């Protein structure tokens, strides 16, 4: 039937609507209702997959359309229910997906190997482990645990609910384990920060794909085991595997954390040489890498060349400019971001406030801070208050900094009081410094740095008796740890 082929070839929701309308106006739909509407639902599902861009349609309009199609089918089949359940999980409507599953069971329609993975995904989205266990028992009852697709979904849902040991038991019980089974289990270990177990399983894999490598590299990078991430990436390339964007961004992050500029350049050259499309995700990683390695101009060039920038890309650029003290340029970029319709988040404002602090733009920071909630509807967090308190104190506005901290919902954290203490050291305000130090000692008694700052303040003001007392206090506080400074430099490639 040619109309079914046309439906399968649809590349947009608009085109799908047009063909649907065509089947109505030509009288085709009443004669082939089940096959046509099932085909439309199936194509709609493929259009909702992450690699397709349907941002022009809202989730609510798409779910409404899908339900309208479903309700037009006189006798929906298991395939129809499965497709609609999957659509709702793809549109993050897990509760409706679960209600559909209950309807499927009430009608006594036969379940199949596709039903369970889709409804298990809904359980994960609902964060309901009890529902997942119930679905597990039904999969066992109806004999579907022999299917690797169902088992892999169960392993994933147990891992998502922090039951990685139970997930591993399921994995070990699998009579047939494919590369997806291993990838899901490795990912479960990585997400639970059990990297040794993840690496052991990774090394045991009979075969690996790009996802296997990317998962392990990302795990090392997030755990700040950067050397391991870089080494594994290089091994992956040497074995002719093509890294996905997760692996590329993860290794770039590892290079940025270690200051491995040359290694990061090699990764960037690999991207260029292999014609890899730099989407917003990869652009964010490149901007972050170059900015953190001190090459803010290159970071800006990459940022400008990126056609589609999301809030994370903008944030990487804002933070990069902030750490290099480019306050005025940063404010221009922030204005551009807002002007282009990108909604800033808490990270955006933290970057702006840090940039203003480094550039001494107190007035501009006050304005941005005051507009966070009233203009941009972004809640102020302790880190924003802490940044403001630190900036005000460093600018000599000690009293205003104290008022800022007292206005914090939490009453001030170690970063806010620590920032105030640093400002007091610069400007020699001993009395406020004592108050700030006392607060830091109460919140974080193991912080030995506060004793060193107070000793420095007393020495600068020649209060020798107080200097002796603070040093004795440090010696008596067994919980306090002396913080040793360190630097990392690279000479001649070593």
C-alpha positions as MATLAB code, in Angstrom:
seq = 'XXXXXXXXXXXXXXXXXXXXXXXXXXXXXXXXXXXXXXXXXXXXXXXXXXXXXXXXXXXXXXXXXXXXXXXXXXXXXXXXXXXXXXXXXXXXXXXXXXXXXXXXXXXXXXXXXXXXXXXXXXXXXXXXXXXXXXXXXXXXXXXXXXXXXXXXXXXXXXXXXXXXXXXXXXXXXXXXXXXXXXXXXXXXXXXXXXXXXXXXXXXXXXXXXXXXXXXXXXXXXXXXXXXXXXXXXXXXXXXXXXXXXXXXXXXXXXXXXXXXXXXXXXXXXXXXXXXXXXXXXXXXXXXXXXXXXXXXXXXXXXXXXXXXXXXXXXXXXXXXXXXXXXXXXXXXXXXXXXXXXXXXXXXXXXXXXXXXXXXXXXXXXXXXXXXXXXXXXXXXXXXXXXXXXXXXXXXXXXXXXXXXXXXXXXXXXXXXXXXXXXXXXXXXXXXXXXXXXXXXXXXXXXXXXXXXXXXXXXXXXXXXXXXXXXXXXXXXXXXXXXXXXXXXXXXXXX';
ca = [
       0.000    0.000    0.000;
       1.735    3.190   -1.218;
       0.252    5.429    1.495;
       2.030    3.376    4.170;
       5.348    3.886    2.383;
       4.703    7.634    2.270;
       3.996    7.656    6.010;
       7.230    5.766    6.747;
       9.230    8.285    4.690;
       7.952   11.337    6.628;
      10.753   13.500    7.995;
       8.663   16.031    9.954;
       5.553   16.266   12.089;
       4.072   18.772    9.629;
       4.419   16.289    6.753;
       2.882   13.559    8.885;
      -0.123   15.817    9.579;
      -0.504   16.494    5.864;
      -0.542   12.804    4.936;
      -2.960   12.085    7.784;
      -5.264   14.788    6.427;
      -4.902   13.328    2.933;
      -6.089    9.895    4.110;
      -9.186   11.555    5.578;
     -10.105   13.731    2.573;
      -9.580   10.907    0.062;
     -11.617    8.407    2.079;
      -8.685    6.007    2.584;
      -8.702    6.124    6.381;
     -12.106    4.497    7.067;
     -11.141    1.459    4.966;
      -7.667    0.943    6.471;
      -7.967    2.554    9.910;
      -5.761    0.190   11.913;
      -2.882   -0.084    9.439;
      -2.776    3.654    8.620;
      -3.043    4.944   12.204;
      -0.589    2.332   13.518;
       1.837    3.418   10.799;
       1.386    7.103   11.708;
       2.003    6.324   15.401;
       5.108    4.305   14.516;
       6.518    7.109   12.347;
       5.710    9.648   15.052;
       7.785    7.525   17.453;
      10.802    7.563   15.115;
      10.514   11.358   14.754;
      10.621   11.724   18.551;
      13.975    9.961   18.905;
      16.806   12.191   20.255;
      18.605   12.492   16.900;
      15.592   14.270   15.340;
      14.881   17.972   15.830;
      11.192   18.637   16.508;
      11.612   21.603   18.821;
       8.841   23.456   16.957;
       6.228   21.178   18.586;
       5.409   21.178   22.279;
       5.225   17.936   24.236;
       1.594   18.582   25.145;
       0.542   19.039   21.508;
       2.362   15.858   20.495;
       0.839   13.752   23.291;
      -2.608   15.155   22.424;
      -2.108   14.205   18.780;
      -0.899   10.712   19.680;
      -3.869   10.104   21.985;
      -6.269   11.387   19.299;
      -4.842    8.839   16.857;
      -5.079    6.095   19.471;
      -8.687    6.907   20.358;
      -9.609    6.742   16.647;
      -8.632    3.055   16.462;
     -11.654    0.826   17.167;
      -9.671   -2.186   18.425;
      -6.113   -1.230   19.410;
      -3.585   -4.058   19.317;
      -0.645   -4.772   21.597;
       1.518   -3.045   18.969;
      -0.685    0.074   19.238;
      -0.411    0.140   23.026;
       3.352   -0.457   22.942;
       3.845    2.373   20.470;
       1.774    4.810   22.496;
       3.529    3.846   25.737;
       6.874    4.462   24.047;
       5.728    7.843   22.699;
       4.794    8.954   26.205;
       8.158    7.878   27.638;
       9.923    9.777   24.847;
       7.830   12.842   25.712;
       8.526   12.413   29.454;
       4.907   11.581   30.334;
       5.516    8.389   32.323;
       2.299    8.478   34.345;
       0.145    8.357   31.212;
       2.394    5.589   29.886;
       1.727    3.565   33.017;
      -2.036    4.112   32.780;
      -1.882    2.827   29.208;
      -0.056   -0.271   30.429;
      -2.808   -0.859   33.004;
      -5.421   -0.549   30.237;
      -3.499   -3.075   28.176;
      -3.556   -5.523   31.099;
      -7.261   -4.940   31.849;
      -8.133   -5.774   28.236;
      -6.123   -9.018   28.568;
      -4.205   -8.222   25.402;
      -1.043  -10.332   25.067;
       2.204   -8.762   26.247;
       5.334   -9.060   24.115;
       9.083   -8.421   24.273;
       8.603   -4.728   23.504;
       6.073   -4.024   26.246;
       8.401   -4.475   29.198;
      11.368   -2.286   28.134;
       9.018    0.618   27.380;
       7.112    0.409   30.659;
      10.349   -0.102   32.628;
      11.608    3.160   31.175;
       8.418    4.805   32.458;
       9.151    3.353   35.929;
      12.606    4.960   35.829;
      11.088    8.320   34.873;
       8.569    7.997   37.720;
      11.424    7.162   40.148;
       9.295    4.288   41.420;
      11.324    1.247   42.362;
       8.259   -0.590   43.687;
       6.564   -0.307   40.280;
       9.748   -1.543   38.599;
       9.794   -4.567   40.908;
       6.156   -5.272   40.063;
       6.941   -5.162   36.335;
       9.957   -7.417   36.976;
       7.713  -10.015   38.616;
       5.300   -9.908   35.667;
       8.162  -10.311   33.186;
       9.258  -13.378   35.164;
       5.697  -14.728   35.376;
       5.110  -14.492   31.632;
       8.532  -15.867   30.687;
      10.085  -12.746   29.174;
      13.322  -12.808   31.174;
      14.919  -14.942   28.470;
      14.897  -11.903   26.156;
      18.078   -9.808   26.295;
      16.138   -6.623   25.487;
      13.947   -7.104   28.588;
      16.895   -8.119   30.791;
      18.988   -5.151   29.685;
      16.095   -2.838   30.557;
      15.795   -4.448   33.999;
      19.537   -4.070   34.608;
      19.262   -0.402   33.690;
      16.239    0.273   35.907;
      17.894   -1.407   38.923;
      21.043    0.647   38.333;
      19.044    3.878   38.031;
      17.478    3.145   41.431;
      20.907    2.650   43.065;
      20.504   -1.130   43.228;
      23.644   -1.824   41.256;
      24.407   -5.070   43.120;
      20.946   -6.415   42.254;
      21.523   -5.242   38.674;
      24.778   -7.200   38.621;
      23.000  -10.333   39.848;
      20.598  -10.025   36.918;
      23.546   -9.497   34.585;
      25.250  -12.651   35.871;
      22.030  -14.633   35.409;
      21.780  -13.694   31.739;
      22.214  -16.776   29.538;
      23.075  -14.498   26.618;
      24.916  -11.221   27.181;
      25.397   -8.907   24.222;
      27.415   -5.698   24.021;
      24.363   -3.725   25.212;
      24.189   -5.875   28.374;
      27.824   -5.089   29.157;
      27.396   -1.387   28.352;
      24.381   -1.072   30.645;
      26.198   -2.794   33.498;
      29.394   -0.766   33.020;
      27.275    2.395   33.016;
      25.583    1.246   36.241;
      28.958    0.805   37.958;
      30.168    4.167   36.636;
      27.035    5.988   37.848;
      27.471    4.426   41.310;
      31.143    5.542   41.373;
      32.427    1.943   41.391;
      35.023    2.566   38.726;
      37.206   -0.404   39.619;
      34.287   -2.784   39.015;
      33.356   -0.879   35.862;
      36.899   -1.183   34.477;
      37.141   -4.862   35.386;
      33.925   -5.585   33.472;
      35.039   -3.339   30.607;
      38.280   -5.321   30.294;
      36.305   -8.596   30.300;
      34.003   -7.556   27.445;
      34.256   -9.989   24.510;
      33.572   -7.053   22.199;
      33.213   -3.313   22.658;
      31.672   -0.469   20.719;
      31.975    3.312   20.865;
      29.451    3.494   23.719;
      31.561    1.108   25.826;
      34.640    3.311   25.470;
      32.720    6.575   25.902;
      31.045    5.383   29.101;
      34.338    4.389   30.694;
      36.152    7.554   29.604;
      33.305    9.712   30.923;
      33.397    7.843   34.227;
      37.114    8.525   34.672;
      36.723   12.179   33.712;
      33.826   12.812   36.113;
      35.762   11.118   38.910;
      38.725   13.408   38.149;
      40.874   10.421   37.177;
      41.983   12.468   34.227;
      45.180   10.632   33.316;
      43.198    7.375   33.084;
      40.574    9.048   30.877;
      43.226   10.383   28.482;
      45.099    7.074   28.368;
      41.895    5.146   27.594;
      40.915    7.641   24.891;
      44.293    7.262   23.193;
      43.947    3.480   23.354;
      40.484    3.754   21.802;
      41.832    5.802   18.887;
      44.768    3.443   18.376;
      42.295    0.557   17.984;
      40.446    2.518   15.255;
      37.243    3.053   17.216;
      35.395    6.259   16.324;
      34.663    8.235   19.523;
      31.216    9.685   20.033;
      30.680   13.170   21.410;
      30.491   11.874   24.979;
      34.012   10.451   24.708;
      35.321   13.602   23.002;
      33.844   16.021   25.537;
      34.942   13.819   28.443;
      38.564   13.644   27.284;
      38.561   17.405   26.628;
      37.345   17.926   30.184;
      40.126   15.673   31.469;
      42.688   17.654   29.463;
      41.303   20.923   30.855;
      41.493   19.638   34.442;
      45.127   18.542   34.006;
      46.175   21.501   31.884;
      47.120   19.051   29.109;
      46.920   21.606   26.324;
      48.841   19.616   23.703;
      46.733   16.505   24.264;
      43.582   18.615   23.984;
      44.851   20.109   20.718;
      45.382   16.590   19.392;
      41.736   15.811   20.211;
      40.597   19.007   18.468;
      42.740   18.185   15.427;
      41.156   14.722   15.341;
      37.696   16.357   15.283;
      38.687   18.630   12.384;
      40.542   15.941   10.432;
      37.622   13.503   10.600;
      34.971   16.083    9.758;
      33.077   15.555   13.009;
      30.152   17.969   13.278;
      30.658   20.357   16.188;
      27.205   20.576   17.764;
      26.403   22.654   20.843;
      27.516   19.832   23.174;
      30.918   19.408   21.547;
      31.348   23.173   21.162;
      30.756   23.530   24.899;
      33.548   21.052   25.610;
      35.967   22.819   23.270;
      35.172   26.285   24.654;
      35.607   25.011   28.215;
      38.924   23.322   27.355;
      40.536   26.303   25.644;
      39.295   28.796   28.242;
      40.578   26.741   31.170;
      43.938   26.273   29.448;
      44.295   30.054   29.068;
      43.438   30.401   25.362;
      40.306   32.484   25.736;
      40.624   33.978   22.223;
      40.473   30.514   20.635;
      37.541   29.676   22.915;
      35.753   32.784   21.631;
      36.443   31.841   18.003;
      34.988   28.356   18.523;
      32.009   29.830   20.337;
      31.275   32.243   17.506;
      31.593   29.497   14.883;
      29.009   27.329   16.647;
      25.697   27.750   14.865;
      23.412   26.360   17.571;
      24.335   27.435   21.098;
      22.409   26.227   24.136;
      22.628   27.562   27.694;
      25.582   25.252   28.445;
      27.599   26.663   25.546;
      26.909   30.213   26.699;
      27.787   29.287   30.283;
      31.132   27.809   29.205;
      31.948   31.080   27.440;
      30.781   33.243   30.345;
      32.788   31.277   32.906;
      35.816   31.260   30.601;
      35.708   35.053   30.323;
      35.137   35.328   34.073;
      38.218   33.371   35.100;
      40.333   35.552   32.804;
      39.015   38.810   34.270;
      37.288   39.915   31.061;
      34.407   41.525   32.947;
      33.256   44.061   30.362;
      33.382   41.580   27.489;
      31.543   39.086   29.672;
      28.720   41.576   30.276;
      28.423   42.084   26.515;
      28.138   38.330   26.001;
      25.532   38.084   28.754;
      23.478   40.792   27.049;
      23.768   38.899   23.745;
      22.681   35.694   25.448;
      19.530   37.294   26.804;
      18.912   39.100   23.528;
      19.020   35.807   21.617;
      16.329   34.359   23.835;
      18.514   31.991   25.891;
      17.209   31.784   29.465;
      20.164   32.136   31.862;
      20.418   29.755   34.811;
      22.266   29.791   38.121;
      25.596   28.954   36.476;
      25.177   31.854   34.047;
      24.759   34.322   36.909;
      27.604   32.816   38.896;
      29.895   33.308   35.908;
      28.768   36.917   35.510;
      29.230   37.666   39.227;
      32.688   36.077   39.290;
      33.676   38.061   36.193;
      32.454   41.297   37.748;
      34.318   40.446   40.954;
      37.610   39.831   39.142;
      37.197   43.062   37.164;
      36.060   45.139   40.158;
      32.679   45.918   38.569;
      30.794   46.228   41.849;
      27.901   48.344   40.560;
      27.229   46.032   37.627;
      27.333   42.993   39.907;
      24.823   44.596   42.296;
      22.435   45.231   39.404;
      22.712   41.690   38.021;
      22.329   40.156   41.491;
      19.219   42.238   42.223;
      17.639   41.289   38.885;
      18.202   37.541   39.212;
      14.813   36.780   40.749;
      12.770   39.828   39.771;
      13.702   39.951   36.069;
      15.059   36.493   35.178;
      13.152   34.300   37.693;
      16.350   32.526   38.749;
      16.555   31.724   42.460;
      19.580   33.026   44.332;
      21.673   30.237   45.801;
      24.289   30.386   48.577;
      27.079   30.462   45.984;
      25.643   33.686   44.489;
      25.462   35.331   47.911;
      28.963   34.065   48.672;
      30.341   35.542   45.457;
      28.745   38.920   46.224;
      29.988   38.885   49.824;
      33.519   38.093   48.651;
      33.476   40.848   46.007;
      32.102   43.490   48.366;
      34.635   42.619   51.054;
      37.542   42.734   48.604;
      36.318   46.130   47.426;
      36.491   47.392   51.022;
      32.705   47.413   51.504;
      32.976   45.293   54.630;
      29.713   46.354   56.281;
      27.733   45.795   53.094;
      29.310   42.352   52.799;
      28.219   41.524   56.355;
      24.652   42.611   55.542;
      24.720   40.494   52.393;
      25.653   37.406   54.418;
      23.027   38.122   57.068;
      20.456   38.325   54.264;
      21.241   34.794   53.104;
      18.369   32.333   53.670;
      20.811   29.848   55.200;
      22.447   32.475   57.399;
      25.786   32.258   55.596;
      27.996   29.341   54.596;
      31.735   28.750   54.775;
      32.345   30.339   51.356;
      30.528   33.559   52.226;
      32.213   33.959   55.603;
      35.536   32.899   54.085;
      35.169   35.569   51.391;
      34.449   38.184   54.047;
      37.492   37.016   56.008;
      39.674   37.413   52.915;
      38.418   40.970   52.431;
      39.112   41.785   56.078;
      42.691   40.560   55.629;
      43.170   42.884   52.647;
      41.732   45.913   54.421;
      42.956   45.167   57.959;
      39.518   44.989   59.604;
      40.407   42.904   62.633;
      37.074   42.985   64.508;
      34.945   41.791   61.588;
      37.678   39.276   60.717;
      37.308   37.718   64.184;
      33.548   37.339   63.671;
      34.006   35.821   60.224;
      36.727   33.451   61.462;
      34.527   32.294   64.328;
      31.721   31.503   61.888;
      34.063   29.527   59.615;
      35.434   27.556   62.584;
      31.910   26.635   63.684;
      30.750   25.608   60.211;
      33.947   23.820   59.171;
      36.196   23.125   62.176;
      38.586   21.017   60.084;
      39.502   24.051   57.919;
      43.017   24.968   58.988;
      43.221   27.812   56.468;
      41.219   30.166   58.681;
      43.914   29.982   61.380;
      46.573   30.950   58.846;
      44.530   33.938   57.629;
      43.947   35.183   61.174;
      47.649   34.714   61.996;
      48.470   36.825   58.937;
      46.013   39.543   60.015;
      47.426   39.652   63.563;
      50.997   39.801   62.237;
      50.146   42.684   59.872;
      48.533   44.658   62.719;
      51.332   43.705   65.161;
      48.943   42.026   67.616;
      51.550   39.534   68.757;
      49.656   38.119   71.741;
      46.701   37.267   69.535;
      49.078   35.756   66.982;
      50.481   33.393   69.633;
      46.942   32.449   70.755;
      45.736   31.605   67.254;
      48.794   29.434   66.609;
      48.205   27.597   69.875;
      44.554   27.122   68.919;
      45.612   25.538   65.646;
      47.948   23.188   67.486;
      45.204   22.226   69.960;
      42.571   21.575   67.268;
      43.314   18.041   66.135;
      40.550   18.206   63.499;
      42.059   21.176   61.699;
      44.099   20.346   58.623;
      46.848   22.592   57.366;
      46.267   23.346   53.695;
      49.395   23.025   51.578;
      49.517   25.007   48.360;
      50.663   23.339   45.159;
      51.175   24.251   41.533;
      51.416   22.179   38.377;
      53.586   23.273   35.483;
      54.744   21.498   32.334;
      58.279   21.944   31.031;
      59.507   20.430   27.768;
      56.533   18.092   27.625;
      57.078   16.730   31.161;
];
